Amino acid sequence: MSQLALTKAAVLTPFNLIDEAAILIDGKRIVAVGPMDSLEIPSGFREVALEGLFIAPGFIDQHLHGGGGAEISAGTLESIVETAKFHVTHGTTSFLATTTSTSHDRLAEIAKSYACLNDLEYKGARCLGIHLEGPYLSTKYSGAHAESCLRLPSVGEVSTLQHISNNGIKLLTMAPELPGAMDVAAELTSEGIICLIGHSDADYDVTLDAISAGFKGVTHCFNQMSPFHHRNPGIIGAALTRPELSLELIADGIHLHKATIDLAWRAKGADGIILVSDAMAPAGLLDGLFQTSVGELTLANGSLKNNAGQLAGSVLTLDRAIKNLIQYTDCTLTDAFKMATYNPARFLGINKRKGSLYPGKDADMVIMTNDLEVVATMVGGEMISGLISLD
């Protein structure tokens, strides 16, 4: 196991910023963090000076369909790994492999591929589990999800996938107004699977019932759900006002107007928002046409659309999302980074290991310039991407 001392950089924990700090890493874990003048570097630790840079926790993306030409819904182990290799170059160190609505057999293939990840060594972000976005969605707000693949909620189907994936299902996006959805949510919540409201035509009262049934968050808030109305505030009204619900936001400036992002920030604050990419396979590629599991998609000027002209995911990365959030709101650097690091870690129940830079935590971190450009990414104490080599 290697022993490293990353020194002379600013460190964002992300709760506070230490202007000139050191981080001691022993193997895969952080053993100490603090100001340079108060932290002694033990004998045997290799010092790597990072003047002019700053270190933050690695990003955690709980809603990630693909990138770099790979997509999770291809169902293969390679597609998960290639997605991981692309997004780690943008500072993401952990993610959930997110599906689109598809057949049970294809979902089973994805679950089986995830279960095989533990036996594979690769240099990329760590896949922490699976986010089932569908297939239990509203036909009215299905978006790019194939209507032919939508079906009613089934505990049995999710339980089967959970078994195949070796308990890999972590999140389920579902429309709570569907018959049986509330009972399914209550059952899955009791088994440790987190349910989110998404692709839904639920009104405000149904949304409150969903909270009581165990739903904890809202998938890509504002997108593909019943619109806000002053006499029926719907999902959005509940999402902005009820503390029980955390919001996913796609801060690409395309899915949401910058004023909408600012509204969400002002309503929920630093603790109630989780930045996600919702990235699809073309993320990181040049403009053009792409054949995907949800059909042919066109990428032009940062916007990804299907043949019906609907937005079909994004080509966003979380480093860009943080930049946009800071530009669109008056949030601080610490607040912006919390939404991509600690907040998703807390939401997923892994904040004792990930999402912040403190002794005992996993050594997952991103090294950036003051302009928020990624210089290098470390996963589990290993520098696996970027301009800094420890070889």
C-alpha positions, 0 to 999 in steps of 0.5 A: 500500500502506498503512503502519499502526502498531497501538499501545498494545495487548497483543500475543499472538504467540501464544508470549508476551504483550507487555503494551504493544506496537506492530505495524508493517504495510506493505501485507499484511505485518508488518514489526515487532512489539515493546514500545512503548518499544523500537519507533520508529514510522517516518515515514509510518506511520499510528498507530492506538491500541488501548488496553485491547485485545489483538491475536492472530494470526487464527484458522485453521479447517481444518474448516469446512462453513459458517456464516451460512446458507451451506454449502460443499457447496452447491458454489457460489462464493457459498457459500464467500464467504458462509461466509468473510464470516460467520466473519471476524466471529468472528476467523477469517482463514483456513480450509479449505472442508470438504465432506461426503460427496457425489457426485463431480459435486458435489465437482467443483463445489466444486473448480471454485468454489474454483479461481475464488476467486483471481479474486475480491476479497471481504472475508472470511477467506481460503480456503486450500484444500479439506478432503475429509471423506469420501466414504471413510468407515466406514458404521458411523461415518458420522454425518451423512454420507449412507451412499449417498454413501460409497465406497472410497478412490480416488487417481484421484478425488482426483487429478481433484479436485486438477486441477479445484481447481488443487491446492486439496485440502489435507486428506483425512479417511478411514477407514484400515480401508477396502480400499485406504486405506493405499495411497491415503494413502501416494500422496496423502501423497507428493503433499502432501495430508495424510490424517487418520483419521476416521469410522472403526472402526479398532482400535489396530493398524490405527491404528498402520499408518495412521501408518506409511502417512502419516496425520498427524491425527485428525478431530474426535477422540472423535466418530464413531470406535471407542470407547476400551476398556481392552483395545482402546484403538483410534484414541483410545488412539493419538491420545492417546499417539502424538506423530505424530498431531495431534488436532482438537477441537470444544470446544463443550461439546456434542460433548465433555464438558468432562472429555474436553476436559481429558483431551485437553489433559493427554495432548497438551499445547499442541502436539498439539491443533488447535481446529476449529469443524466449523461448519455452515450454521446457525452464527450463526442463530437456533434452528429447522429448516434444509434442508441438503445432509445433510438437515433439521437442527434447531438448539436450544440450541446443538446441531445434530442431524439427524432421527435425533437425531445431532449433525450438525456444530456452530454453534461459532466459534473465538473461542467454542472458545478461551473454552471451552478455557480454562474447561474446562482449566488451559491458559494464554492462550498455549496456547489461542491456539496451538491455533487459530493456530500449530498449524493453520498448522504442520500445514498447512505454512503457518507461515512465513506465517501463525499467529503475529505476527512480521516477514515474516508475513501481517498476519492478526490479531484484535483482542479485549477482555480478555473475548475478545470480537472487536472487529475482524479484519484480513486481509492488512493490511486491517481488514475486520470489526468496530468499528474502521475505518481509512477 
